[in-house]
């Protein structure tokens, strides 16, 4: 996970430098603050929270709710196409 976070941080830094037209040796935090970009870690947390809120807003009989692992299963048998079972 840390490798992917480092890659995303590098990508965000390059984008901030490109937007601002700054030098490559400029400090990352300063560039991101001037451009107005929140750190990628916080942006990913925000997206994860929004996706959880979105899934709980679905109707109880919605197909996506059946496929989600985090939601309690209402049937006795788990769905064979559940996301958690596909990754095992």
Z-matrix of the N, CA and C atoms (Angstrom, degrees):
N
C 1 1.452
C 2 1.535 1 110.27
N 3 1.332 2 117.04 1 -36.62
C 4 1.458 3 118.98 2 -177.56
C 5 1.535 4 111.22 3 -66.75
N 6 1.335 5 117.34 4 -32.46
C 7 1.462 6 119.99 5 177.81
C 8 1.528 7 110.15 6 -62.06
N 9 1.323 8 116.37 7 -43.99
C 10 1.466 9 120.27 8 -178.96
C 11 1.532 10 111.19 9 -68.00
N 12 1.330 11 116.31 10 -36.97
C 13 1.466 12 119.36 11 177.38
C 14 1.528 13 110.87 12 -65.80
N 15 1.332 14 117.18 13 -39.21
C 16 1.468 15 120.32 14 177.69
C 17 1.524 16 110.40 15 -63.86
N 18 1.324 17 116.02 16 -40.96
C 19 1.461 18 120.48 17 178.40
C 20 1.527 19 110.99 18 -63.06
N 21 1.333 20 116.66 19 -43.49
C 22 1.461 21 119.98 20 178.65
C 23 1.525 22 111.52 21 -66.47
N 24 1.330 23 117.35 22 -37.51
C 25 1.465 24 120.44 23 176.94
C 26 1.522 25 111.11 24 -63.71
N 27 1.335 26 117.19 25 -41.71
C 28 1.467 27 120.70 26 177.63
C 29 1.529 28 110.75 27 -62.63
N 30 1.331 29 115.85 28 -42.60
C 31 1.454 30 120.35 29 179.69
C 32 1.526 31 110.68 30 -62.86
N 33 1.351 32 115.93 31 -43.12
C 34 1.457 33 119.38 32 -179.89
C 35 1.529 34 111.01 33 -66.15
N 36 1.320 35 116.97 34 -38.09
C 37 1.464 36 120.84 35 178.29
C 38 1.524 37 110.76 36 -63.47
N 39 1.332 38 116.43 37 -45.60
C 40 1.471 39 119.85 38 179.25
C 41 1.523 40 111.38 39 -62.20
N 42 1.334 41 116.27 40 -38.90
C 43 1.464 42 119.56 41 178.77
C 44 1.524 43 110.95 42 -66.31
N 45 1.330 44 117.14 43 -40.94
C 46 1.462 45 120.49 44 179.21
C 47 1.528 46 111.14 45 -65.33
N 48 1.328 47 117.03 46 -40.55
C 49 1.467 48 120.74 47 177.24
C 50 1.526 49 110.22 48 -64.65
N 51 1.309 50 116.62 49 -40.06
C 52 1.469 51 120.47 50 179.91
C 53 1.531 52 110.62 51 -66.64
N 54 1.339 53 117.27 52 -42.13
C 55 1.465 54 120.73 53 -179.76
C 56 1.526 55 110.55 54 -64.05
N 57 1.325 56 116.06 55 -44.38
C 58 1.457 57 120.78 56 -174.89
C 59 1.526 58 112.60 57 -83.56
N 60 1.312 59 116.90 58 -24.63
C 61 1.459 60 120.08 59 -176.19
C 62 1.517 61 111.87 60 74.19
N 63 1.332 62 115.72 61 31.72
C 64 1.463 63 121.41 62 -176.81
C 65 1.524 64 110.37 63 -86.94
N 66 1.321 65 114.77 64 173.27
C 67 1.459 66 120.97 65 176.44
C 68 1.526 67 109.91 66 -77.92
N 69 1.317 68 116.59 67 155.75
C 70 1.460 69 121.09 68 -179.55
C 71 1.522 70 112.62 69 -67.34
N 72 1.314 71 117.92 70 -22.94
C 73 1.459 72 121.21 71 -178.16
C 74 1.531 73 112.81 72 -87.50
N 75 1.320 74 118.03 73 1.79
C 76 1.460 75 121.47 74 179.75
C 77 1.529 76 109.66 75 -68.84
N 78 1.333 77 118.02 76 147.91
C 79 1.469 78 120.40 77 -179.91
C 80 1.526 79 111.63 78 -68.21
N 81 1.323 80 115.64 79 138.10
C 82 1.463 81 121.83 80 -175.03
C 83 1.521 82 112.67 81 -61.28
N 84 1.344 83 116.19 82 -46.79
C 85 1.456 84 119.44 83 -176.10
C 86 1.520 85 112.35 84 -62.62
N 87 1.329 86 115.58 85 -38.64
C 88 1.460 87 120.02 86 179.12
C 89 1.517 88 112.10 87 -66.36
N 90 1.310 89 115.95 88 -42.79
C 91 1.470 90 120.42 89 179.37
C 92 1.521 91 110.46 90 -63.59
N 93 1.326 92 116.60 91 -45.75
C 94 1.463 93 120.90 92 -179.04
C 95 1.524 94 111.28 93 -64.23
N 96 1.339 95 116.74 94 -36.31
C 97 1.464 96 120.45 95 178.81
C 98 1.529 97 111.03 96 -67.19
N 99 1.321 98 116.78 97 -42.29
C 100 1.464 99 119.95 98 -179.81
C 101 1.527 100 110.55 99 -67.00
N 102 1.325 101 116.71 100 -42.50
C 103 1.463 102 120.59 101 -178.95
C 104 1.523 103 110.77 102 -71.28
N 105 1.331 104 117.22 103 -29.38
C 106 1.462 105 121.08 104 179.78
C 107 1.513 106 113.49 105 93.08
N 108 1.311 107 117.03 106 25.64
C 109 1.465 108 122.03 107 179.44
C 110 1.517 109 108.46 108 -95.52
N 111 1.343 110 116.24 109 130.49
C 112 1.463 111 118.65 110 175.65
C 113 1.527 112 108.52 111 -80.24
N 114 1.334 113 117.60 112 153.16
C 115 1.470 114 119.35 113 178.70
C 116 1.526 115 111.84 114 -56.76
N 117 1.312 116 115.70 115 145.60
C 118 1.459 117 121.98 116 -173.81
C 119 1.526 118 111.48 117 -60.53
N 120 1.335 119 117.17 118 -33.58
C 121 1.460 120 121.12 119 179.44
C 122 1.533 121 110.48 120 -60.40
N 123 1.325 122 116.62 121 -45.26
C 124 1.459 123 120.44 122 -179.69
C 125 1.523 124 111.69 123 -70.85
N 126 1.325 125 116.22 124 -33.61
C 127 1.462 126 119.39 125 177.65
C 128 1.533 127 110.76 126 -65.64
N 129 1.328 128 116.96 127 -41.21
C 130 1.460 129 120.47 128 178.06
C 131 1.528 130 111.72 129 -66.77
N 132 1.335 131 117.09 130 -36.80
C 133 1.464 132 120.49 131 176.19
C 134 1.523 133 110.25 132 -63.41
N 135 1.330 134 116.64 133 -41.76
C 136 1.457 135 120.82 134 179.14
C 137 1.529 136 110.78 135 -62.48
N 138 1.325 137 116.93 136 -43.37
C 139 1.462 138 120.31 137 179.09
C 140 1.526 139 111.81 138 -64.48
N 141 1.338 140 116.80 139 -38.72
C 142 1.463 141 120.40 140 179.11
C 143 1.521 142 111.02 141 -65.38
N 144 1.325 143 117.34 142 -42.05
C 145 1.460 144 120.20 143 178.42
C 146 1.521 145 111.41 144 -64.48
N 147 1.313 146 116.57 145 -41.15
C 148 1.467 147 119.73 146 179.17
C 149 1.531 148 111.77 147 -64.97
N 150 1.325 149 116.50 148 -36.85
C 151 1.464 150 118.37 149 179.85
C 152 1.523 151 111.05 150 -68.42
N 153 1.342 152 117.27 151 -35.41
C 154 1.465 153 119.51 152 176.48
C 155 1.517 154 111.09 153 -66.40
N 156 1.323 155 116.42 154 -41.78
C 157 1.463 156 119.73 155 178.21
C 158 1.521 157 109.84 156 -62.55
N 159 1.319 158 116.47 157 -41.95
C 160 1.463 159 120.84 158 -179.34
C 161 1.524 160 110.89 159 -62.00
N 162 1.330 161 117.62 160 -42.21
C 163 1.462 162 119.85 161 -177.55
C 164 1.516 163 112.03 162 -68.58
N 165 1.322 164 117.92 163 -31.57
C 166 1.457 165 119.74 164 178.71
C 167 1.525 166 112.32 165 -76.21
N 168 1.315 167 117.97 166 -17.16
C 169 1.457 168 121.39 167 177.98
C 170 1.528 169 112.04 168 -80.28
N 171 1.328 170 117.52 169 -12.05
C 172 1.459 171 120.43 170 -178.76
C 173 1.524 172 111.06 171 -70.54
N 174 1.297 173 115.69 172 155.98
C 175 1.459 174 120.22 173 176.37
C 176 1.523 175 110.19 174 -64.86
N 177 1.320 176 116.46 175 157.35
C 178 1.469 177 121.16 176 -176.21
C 179 1.527 178 112.06 177 -64.88
N 180 1.328 179 118.02 178 -28.93
C 181 1.462 180 120.34 179 -178.12
C 182 1.529 181 112.90 180 -99.74
N 183 1.318 182 117.90 181 16.69
C 184 1.469 183 121.31 182 -179.43
C 185 1.525 184 110.14 183 -72.78
N 186 1.333 185 116.50 184 143.17
C 187 1.460 186 121.85 185 -175.82
C 188 1.534 187 111.80 186 -64.07
N 189 1.304 188 118.02 187 -35.65
C 190 1.466 189 120.18 188 -179.82
C 191 1.522 190 110.60 189 -67.70
N 192 1.319 191 117.34 190 -34.41
C 193 1.462 192 120.12 191 177.54
C 194 1.516 193 111.13 192 -64.72
N 195 1.317 194 117.78 193 -32.82
C 196 1.459 195 120.70 194 176.70
C 197 1.524 196 111.58 195 -68.85
N 198 1.325 197 117.20 196 -30.20
C 199 1.452 198 120.96 197 -176.99
C 200 1.529 199 113.31 198 -85.33
N 201 1.321 200 117.07 199 -14.34
C 202 1.462 201 120.40 200 -178.00
C 203 1.526 202 110.09 201 -80.71
N 204 1.334 203 116.90 202 137.81
C 205 1.465 204 121.87 203 179.31
C 206 1.517 205 112.45 204 -81.99
N 207 1.338 206 117.60 205 -31.04
C 208 1.456 207 121.14 206 -173.96
C 209 1.524 208 112.49 207 -71.33
N 210 1.294 209 116.64 208 -22.05
C 211 1.457 210 119.87 209 -178.07
C 212 1.518 211 110.27 210 -87.93
N 213 1.329 212 117.58 211 145.47
C 214 1.470 213 119.11 212 179.39
C 215 1.523 214 111.19 213 -66.05
N 216 1.322 215 114.85 214 136.94
C 217 1.462 216 119.36 215 179.57
C 218 1.517 217 109.36 216 -78.49
N 219 1.313 218 115.84 217 135.54
C 220 1.449 219 119.43 218 -179.07
C 221 1.521 220 111.28 219 -94.32
N 222 1.303 221 117.27 220 -17.51
C 223 1.455 222 119.96 221 177.78
C 224 1.523 223 109.25 222 -96.03
N 225 1.315 224 116.39 223 163.40
C 226 1.467 225 120.77 224 -178.48
C 227 1.520 226 111.03 225 -73.85
N 228 1.316 227 117.75 226 -35.83
C 229 1.462 228 122.21 227 -179.03
C 230 1.525 229 109.28 228 -100.48
N 231 1.343 230 117.51 229 135.23
C 232 1.473 231 118.39 230 177.21
C 233 1.529 232 110.83 231 -69.07
N 234 1.297 233 115.00 232 152.99
C 235 1.453 234 121.15 233 179.17
C 236 1.537 235 108.51 234 -67.28
N 237 1.341 236 119.64 235 128.14
C 238 1.456 237 120.47 236 -179.10
C 239 1.528 238 113.52 237 -66.23
N 240 1.325 239 117.23 238 -16.14
C 241 1.469 240 121.29 239 179.76
C 242 1.518 241 111.64 240 -102.80
N 243 1.321 242 118.88 241 16.97
C 244 1.460 243 121.95 242 -179.37
C 245 1.529 244 109.81 243 -62.24
N 246 1.317 245 115.71 244 149.42
C 247 1.461 246 121.00 245 -175.87
C 248 1.526 247 110.75 246 -60.49
N 249 1.314 248 118.10 247 -41.17
C 250 1.454 249 121.28 248 -179.78
C 251 1.509 250 113.59 249 -64.24
N 252 1.327 251 117.24 250 -34.51
C 253 1.456 252 120.82 251 179.22
C 254 1.525 253 112.43 252 -75.44
N 255 1.332 254 117.22 253 -26.78
C 256 1.461 255 120.64 254 -179.98
C 257 1.533 256 111.69 255 -72.06
N 258 1.335 257 116.85 256 -26.02
C 259 1.457 258 119.56 257 -177.63
C 260 1.522 259 112.73 258 -89.99
N 261 1.306 260 118.54 259 -10.45
C 262 1.478 261 121.19 260 -179.07
C 263 1.506 262 111.45 261 -78.77
